Amino acid sequence: MSDTDLTAAFEAERPRLRAIAMRMLGSATDADDALQEAWLRVAAAPTTEIDNPPGWLTTVVGRTCLDLLRARRRRPAPEDLADHEVPAPTAQQPAQEAELADSVGLAMLVVLETMSPAERLSFCLHDLFGTPFEEVGEILGRTPAAARQLASRGRRRLQEPDAVAEDRRRHGEVVAAFLAASREGDFARLIELLDPDATIVADPSVVEMGGAARLVGAQAVAERFAGGAKAAFEVESEGYPAVAWWHRGEAKVVFSFLVDDGRITQIELLGDPATLVLLDVHRT
């Protein structure tokens, strides 16, 4: 793709990309900054083998927004979110902020601020813009199933905010039980906690460490973990309980669990440093 074609593609997609950034960041001003940063990244990237320019541009803008959201979460939290991140439009504010409030709704913007960056991206791209979970997963460095769960969590925060804490508690109970059974070598208990079709999916960084890229079935997954996890710890990742292999003060591999009706359906093993940064991992 030539520079001229790339510029034309970016300008053709600008309205959609700006709308994505506005909903991701909750600010028209921040959205415009994100598009400027995204364009700098686009212009600096090799573009000779781009088969799907709209999808590629969505990826660049999505990752730019994730970086900005992650940086925002490192700032001290405001005492009153409604007065800080998503204020109601006033005569002193730019018309574009009123445009955002009108198009998204102030109530939704407030709820979006409670989502983790990954939940917010998954929910916005899929539910508001119809982006397939395969593409959302590529942006996040996650599987489509993980992207689907993240969007579902975001949707739950919007539709049933009082149920989120209970979901998190139940998720944590399953993860804690799995970690305990793994350490104790309790094979039967591991099987109980796993869906019959449970899978392990490892990213390339974990595969390079010697792990299998994919294991399918409760038997195979239980065999992989029985008697293991000696150096693993419970952590919080994207606001939900997870497990991580911790080494020299930082997470090297994060075990992210998909749980459905009290059973584990998928365990993602994530070791790519770029992905780990997005997970916002904390020891518990």
N, C-alpha and C positions, 0 to 999 in steps of 0.2 A: 504494500500500500504506500503510495507516494505521500509526501508531506501535504500536498494540496488536497488529496482525497481524505487524509486523516483530519485535516481542518474542517473540511466540508461535513464529514461524518459527525464530528464533535458538535458543530453548530446545529446540524439537523436534530441531534439528540439533546441539545441543551435544555429545552423546556422540561423534558422528562427527567433528565439527570438533576436539574434544579429542584423539581418537585420531590424527588427521592431524598435529596440532601436536606430540604426543608423539613420533611417529616422525620428524618433521622436526627437532626440537630435541634429542631424546635425553634429555629431562628432563621429568618430570611437573610440576615446579614452574615451569619455563620455559613449558611448554604452558599452564598456567593463567594465567600472566602474558600470554602471547600472546593468549589468548581475551579477556582483559580489555581489552587494547589494541585488538583487533579490534572488540569491541563499541563502544568509544568511536568508532572510525572509522565503524562501521555507523550509529550513532545520529546522527552528524554529516553523513552523506551524504544527498543527495536520493534518495528511494525511490519516487517516483510511477510510474516506468516499469520496474520490475523484473518481468520475465516469468518468471524462473526463480530463486526465492529460494535454494534449496539451492546451485545453481551459483554465484550471486553471493556467497553467504556463504563458499563454498570459496575463491573468488578473494580475498576480503578477508583471510581467515585465511592463505592461502598467501603473499600478499604481505607480511603482517605477519611471518610466519616467515622469509621471505627477508631482510627488513630486520634481524631479530635475528641470523640466521646471518652476514650480511655484517658486522655490528658485531662479532660474536664472532671472525671471521677477522682483524679488525684488531688484536685483542689479541695480546700475546706468546704464542707457541705453548708449551704445557706440555711439559716434558721427557719426561713419561711420560703418554701419553694415557689409558692404562687406569686410572691413578690419579687422573685429573683430570676428564675430560669424562664418562666413563661407568663409574664405579666399580661394582664388585660390591656388591650390597646387604649392609648390615651392620645390626646391631641399633640403631646410632645413627642410621640413615637413616630417613626417612619410609617408611611402608608403600607409598605410591604409587610410589616409586622401584623397589621390589621388583616392583610390579605391572607397571611398564614393562619391566623386565628379563625377566619371565616371558612377557609378551605378544610381545615382539620378539626377544629373545635377545641376550645380551651381545655375542656375536661379531658379529652384524649391526650392533649399535650402534657398535662400534669401526670397522667398515668404512664405515658411513654418515659417520663423521667424516672419512674420507679423501676424500669426494666434494665437488665444488664445490657451492655452494648450489643452482645451477640443476640439476645432476645429481641432487642429493638430492631436490629437489621433484619433478622429472619421474619419477624412479624410485618414490618413495613414492606419489605420487598415482596413477600409472598401474598399477604392478605390485602395490601393496598395497591400493589402493582402487578400481581399475578406472575411473579418470577418463579420458575420451577425450583423445587428444593434442590435439585442437582446443581443448579447454578448458584443458589444461596450457599450450599455446602462448599463449593469451590472457593467462594469469596472468604469463607470462614476457615478454610482448611479442615473441614469436618465432613462427615458422611451425610448423605441426604436425610437419613433417619434422624440424625442428631439435629439437623437444621429444622426438621419437622417438629421435633420435641421443643426446641427453643421457641419456635413460632407459637406452638400450643401454650407454652408457659406465658408468653406475652399476651396471648388472647385471653388466657384465664385471668391475668391481672386486670384486664380491661372489663371483662364480663362478670367475674366473680372474685373481686379483690379479697373478700374475707376467707376464701378457700385456699389462697396461696400458701399461707402459713401451715395449714394442715397437709397440703401436698408436699411441702418441703419436709415436714416432720416424718411423714410416711416414707418418703424417699430416703431420708437419713437413716431410718430404722433398717431398711433393706441393705443399704450400703454398709452400715456398721456390722450387721449380722454376717454379711458376706466376708468382710475383712477378718472378723473373728474366726469364722469357719475355715478360711484360708490359712490363717496362722496356725490353727489347731490341727490342720489336716483332716477336718471332718468332711469327708467326701459326701456322705449321705445328706448332710445339711446343705452343702453346696448345690447338690442336685435339686433339693427342695426349693432353693432360692432362684434357680434358673428356669427360664422358659425352655421347653423341650427344643425349640429351634434357636436358642440363644447363640449369638455370634461374638467373636472377638475380631475387631478390625484395628490393625496397627498402621500408623502412618509411616512413610519411608524412613524417617529418622529412627523410629523404634526398630524397624526391620534391619537397619544397618547395625543396630546393637546386638542383633542375633535373634530377634523375635520373628515369629511367623506373621505373614501379612494378614492372614485370615484363618480362623478356626470356626467350624460350624457344629452346633449341637451341644446340648447340656453336658454330655459325657466328655467331649473333648475340652470344653471350657473348664469343667471341674477338674479334670486331670492337669490342666495347665496351672491351676491355682492351688490345688491341694498341697498343703505344707509349705506354700510359698508366702510371699508378701511380708517376709520378716523385716524388711527395711522400708515398708510402706507405712504411711500415716494417713489418718483422716484429715481432709482439708475441705475448704469451701472454694468452689470453682463456679464462677458465674452466678453466685448467690445460692448454690445448691451443694449439698454434701457430695464429696467425691473422695478419691484416694490418690496419693501421689508418692512416687519414689523420690525421697528427699536426700540430696547429697550436697554437702558443704554449704548449707544455708539456703538452698534454692531447689525448687521442683525441677527434676530432670525428665520425668515421665508422669503424666497425669492419666489416671484411669477414670474416664467419664462414663457414667452408667445411665442407660435408658431403662426405666422401670415402668411396667404396665401391669396394673392389678396385682401389685405386690410381688411380681417376679421380674427378674432382670432379663431383658430381651437383647441388649447389646452392651458390650464394653468396648469403648474406644480407648486405644492406647496412643497418647499424643505426646510426641517428643520434639516436634519441630519448634525451635525457639520462637519463631514468628507467631506460631499458634499459641504457645504457652503464654506469651505476653498478653494476648487477647483474653485469656481465661481468668485473669485477675485472681490468682491462686493465693489462699491464705491458710496457714496452719490453724487448726482448731484445738 
